[in-house]
């Protein structure tokens, strides 16, 4: 599952990677949008098995066939947007917005 050419210039940044944000990211990724998720250094979520934020602890996690991967930098997150993985970036203050300049 890769980026839909229609949406390649419409990067979406989702602040947080808990269960609700993961559901949103799942649908957007299936539709073909490039996206990046940000998370706290020590995420707090209850349903860890269905949270892409779990990638902060494990390095990557797959939920319903879509994998999220921990990105070590903003540059790595940008590179991962062109793959089938959802990049999860540890960025508690959402500084990535300044550099990634998402459409949403």
C-alpha positions as a Markdown table, in Angstrom:
| # | Residue | x | y | z |
|---|---|---|---|---|
| 1 | Unk | 0.0 | 0.0 | 0.0 |
| 2 | Unk | 1.7 | 3.2 | -1.2 |
| 3 | Unk | 0.9 | 6.8 | -1.6 |
| 4 | Unk | -1.9 | 7.5 | -4.1 |
| 5 | Unk | -0.5 | 9.9 | -6.8 |
| 6 | Unk | -3.6 | 12.1 | -6.3 |
| 7 | Unk | -2.6 | 12.7 | -2.7 |
| 8 | Unk | 1.2 | 12.8 | -2.9 |
| 9 | Unk | 1.4 | 16.5 | -2.1 |
| 10 | Unk | -1.1 | 16.3 | 0.7 |
| 11 | Unk | 1.0 | 15.3 | 3.7 |
| 12 | Unk | -1.0 | 14.8 | 6.9 |
| 13 | Unk | 0.5 | 15.1 | 10.4 |
| 14 | Unk | -1.4 | 13.4 | 13.3 |
| 15 | Unk | -0.4 | 14.5 | 16.8 |
| 16 | Unk | -0.6 | 11.5 | 18.9 |
| 17 | Unk | -0.7 | 7.8 | 18.1 |
| 18 | Unk | -3.2 | 6.3 | 20.5 |
| 19 | Unk | -6.1 | 4.1 | 19.6 |
| 20 | Unk | -8.4 | 6.8 | 18.1 |
| 21 | Unk | -5.5 | 8.5 | 16.2 |
| 22 | Unk | -4.4 | 5.1 | 15.0 |
| 23 | Unk | -7.9 | 4.4 | 13.6 |
| 24 | Unk | -7.8 | 7.7 | 11.7 |
| 25 | Unk | -4.3 | 6.9 | 10.4 |
| 26 | Unk | -5.4 | 3.5 | 9.3 |
| 27 | Unk | -8.2 | 4.9 | 7.1 |
| 28 | Unk | -6.0 | 7.7 | 5.7 |
| 29 | Unk | -3.2 | 5.3 | 4.8 |
| 30 | Unk | -5.6 | 2.9 | 3.2 |
| 31 | Unk | -6.9 | 5.8 | 1.1 |
| 32 | Unk | -3.3 | 6.5 | 0.0 |
| 33 | Unk | -2.5 | 9.7 | 1.9 |
| 34 | Unk | 1.1 | 10.2 | 3.0 |
| 35 | Unk | 1.1 | 10.8 | 6.8 |
| 36 | Unk | 3.3 | 11.1 | 9.8 |
| 37 | Unk | 2.3 | 10.5 | 13.4 |
| 38 | Unk | 3.9 | 12.1 | 16.4 |
| 39 | Unk | 4.0 | 10.7 | 19.9 |
| 40 | Unk | 5.5 | 11.3 | 23.4 |
| 41 | Unk | 8.8 | 9.7 | 24.4 |
| 42 | Unk | 6.8 | 7.5 | 26.8 |
| 43 | Unk | 3.3 | 7.1 | 25.3 |
| 44 | Unk | 0.3 | 6.7 | 27.6 |
| 45 | Unk | -2.4 | 4.5 | 26.0 |
| 46 | Unk | -4.6 | 1.7 | 27.3 |
| 47 | Unk | -5.1 | -0.4 | 24.2 |
| 48 | Unk | -1.5 | -0.9 | 23.2 |
| 49 | Unk | -2.2 | -3.7 | 20.8 |
| 50 | Unk | -4.2 | -1.4 | 18.5 |
| 51 | Unk | -2.0 | 1.8 | 18.8 |
| 52 | Unk | 0.6 | 2.7 | 16.3 |
| 53 | Unk | 2.3 | 4.6 | 19.2 |
| 54 | Unk | 3.5 | 1.2 | 20.4 |
| 55 | Unk | 6.2 | 1.5 | 17.7 |
| 56 | Unk | 7.9 | 3.9 | 20.1 |
| 57 | Unk | 8.5 | 0.9 | 22.4 |
| 58 | Unk | 8.9 | -1.9 | 19.8 |
| 59 | Unk | 10.4 | -0.1 | 16.8 |
| 60 | Unk | 7.4 | -1.2 | 14.7 |
| 61 | Unk | 3.9 | -2.6 | 15.1 |
| 62 | Unk | 1.4 | -3.9 | 12.6 |
| 63 | Unk | -2.3 | -3.4 | 13.2 |
| 64 | Unk | -4.8 | -4.9 | 10.7 |
| 65 | Unk | -2.1 | -5.3 | 8.1 |
| 66 | Unk | -0.7 | -1.8 | 8.2 |
| 67 | Unk | 2.7 | -1.3 | 9.8 |
| 68 | Unk | 3.9 | 1.7 | 11.8 |
| 69 | Unk | 7.6 | 2.2 | 12.1 |
| 70 | Unk | 9.5 | 4.4 | 14.6 |
| 71 | Unk | 11.4 | 7.2 | 12.7 |
| 72 | Unk | 14.6 | 8.4 | 14.3 |
| 73 | Unk | 14.5 | 11.8 | 12.7 |
| 74 | Unk | 12.3 | 14.1 | 10.7 |
| 75 | Unk | 14.2 | 13.2 | 7.5 |
| 76 | Unk | 13.6 | 9.5 | 8.1 |
| 77 | Unk | 9.9 | 10.2 | 8.7 |
| 78 | Unk | 9.7 | 12.1 | 5.4 |
| 79 | Unk | 11.4 | 9.1 | 3.6 |
| 80 | Unk | 9.0 | 6.6 | 5.2 |
| 81 | Unk | 6.0 | 8.5 | 3.9 |
| 82 | Unk | 6.7 | 7.1 | 0.5 |
| 83 | Unk | 6.7 | 3.5 | 1.8 |
| 84 | Unk | 3.9 | 1.2 | 3.0 |
| 85 | Unk | 4.8 | 2.0 | 6.7 |
| 86 | Unk | 3.4 | 4.8 | 8.8 |
| 87 | Unk | 6.2 | 6.8 | 10.4 |
| 88 | Unk | 5.9 | 7.5 | 14.1 |
| 89 | Unk | 8.1 | 10.3 | 15.3 |
| 90 | Unk | 8.9 | 11.1 | 18.9 |
| 91 | Unk | 8.1 | 14.8 | 19.0 |
| 92 | Unk | 6.2 | 15.9 | 22.1 |
| 93 | Unk | 6.0 | 19.5 | 21.1 |
| 94 | Unk | 5.2 | 18.8 | 17.4 |
| 95 | Unk | 8.2 | 20.6 | 16.1 |
| 96 | Unk | 8.0 | 18.5 | 13.0 |
| 97 | Unk | 5.2 | 20.8 | 11.7 |
| 98 | Unk | 7.8 | 23.5 | 11.0 |
| 99 | Unk | 9.9 | 21.2 | 8.9 |
| 100 | Unk | 7.4 | 18.8 | 7.2 |
| 101 | Unk | 4.9 | 21.6 | 6.5 |
| 102 | Unk | 1.9 | 19.2 | 6.3 |
| 103 | Unk | -1.3 | 20.1 | 4.3 |
| 104 | Unk | -3.4 | 19.0 | 7.3 |
